[in-house]
Amino acid sequence: MNSGLIGKIEKAKRYAEERGRIHVSGLKVDFDGENDRHAVSLDDETWRCNCEFFAGWGACAHTMALEHILEGMLPRNALFAQPA
């Protein structure tokens, strides 16, 4: 294997462990929920989901799961305020 490529692979592994380097500002995913597939997106600091719960609350299990997965990489204003 090319030594340059080996160096890039090692650097990629290090970057993946240093989440503070990553800043997500936009994202689109299809989320397989228990009952249906949902379209979830993050545009700048605004979450959207096509599930019924999100329509009434502005957050849902799908967006909160993604917040957990992307912990430390999202803009502060994109985080759902959870009760203390």
C-alpha positions as CSV (number, residue, x, y, z in Angstrom):
1,M,0.0,0.0,0.0
2,N,1.2,3.5,-0.8
3,S,2.9,5.2,2.2
4,G,0.9,8.4,1.5
5,L,-2.3,6.5,1.7
6,I,-1.3,4.8,5.0
7,G,-0.6,8.2,6.5
8,K,-4.0,9.5,5.4
9,I,-5.8,6.4,6.9
10,E,-4.0,7.0,10.2
11,K,-4.9,10.7,10.2
12,A,-8.5,9.8,9.4
13,K,-8.7,7.5,12.5
14,R,-7.2,10.3,14.7
15,Y,-9.7,12.8,13.3
16,A,-12.6,10.4,13.9
17,E,-11.6,10.2,17.6
18,E,-11.3,14.0,17.9
19,R,-15.0,15.0,17.5
20,G,-14.3,18.6,18.4
21,R,-12.8,19.0,14.9
22,I,-16.1,18.2,13.2
23,H,-18.8,20.9,12.9
24,V,-22.1,19.7,11.3
25,S,-24.2,22.5,9.8
26,G,-26.4,20.5,7.4
27,L,-27.5,16.9,7.2
28,K,-30.2,14.8,5.5
29,V,-31.0,11.3,6.6
30,D,-33.7,8.7,6.2
31,F,-34.5,7.3,9.6
32,D,-36.2,3.9,9.9
33,G,-38.5,4.3,12.8
34,E,-40.6,1.5,14.4
35,N,-43.6,2.3,12.2
36,D,-42.3,4.1,9.1
37,R,-39.3,5.7,7.5
38,H,-38.9,9.4,8.3
39,A,-37.0,12.2,6.5
40,V,-34.9,14.1,9.0
41,S,-32.8,17.1,8.2
42,L,-30.7,19.7,9.9
43,D,-30.4,23.0,8.0
44,D,-27.9,25.3,9.8
45,E,-29.4,25.1,13.3
46,T,-32.9,23.9,12.5
47,W,-34.1,20.3,12.8
48,R,-37.0,19.0,10.7
49,C,-38.7,15.6,10.7
50,N,-41.8,14.5,8.9
51,C,-43.2,12.4,11.9
52,E,-46.4,13.5,13.6
53,F,-44.7,14.1,17.0
54,F,-42.2,16.5,15.6
55,A,-45.0,18.6,14.1
56,G,-46.4,19.3,17.6
57,W,-43.2,19.5,19.6
58,G,-40.4,20.6,17.4
59,A,-38.4,17.6,18.4
60,C,-38.9,13.8,18.3
61,A,-37.1,10.5,19.0
62,H,-35.5,10.7,15.6
63,T,-33.9,14.1,16.0
64,M,-32.9,13.4,19.6
65,A,-31.2,10.2,18.5
66,L,-29.2,12.1,15.9
67,E,-28.3,14.7,18.5
68,H,-26.9,11.9,20.7
69,I,-25.0,10.3,17.8
70,L,-23.6,13.7,16.7
71,E,-22.8,14.8,20.3
72,G,-20.1,17.5,20.3
73,M,-20.4,18.2,16.6
74,L,-23.7,20.2,16.4
75,P,-24.2,23.9,16.8
76,R,-25.4,24.7,20.3
77,N,-28.7,26.2,19.0
78,A,-29.5,22.9,17.2
79,L,-29.8,21.0,20.5
80,F,-33.2,20.3,22.0
81,A,-33.5,21.8,25.5
82,Q,-34.1,18.9,27.8
83,P,-35.6,19.3,31.3
84,A,-33.1,19.2,34.1
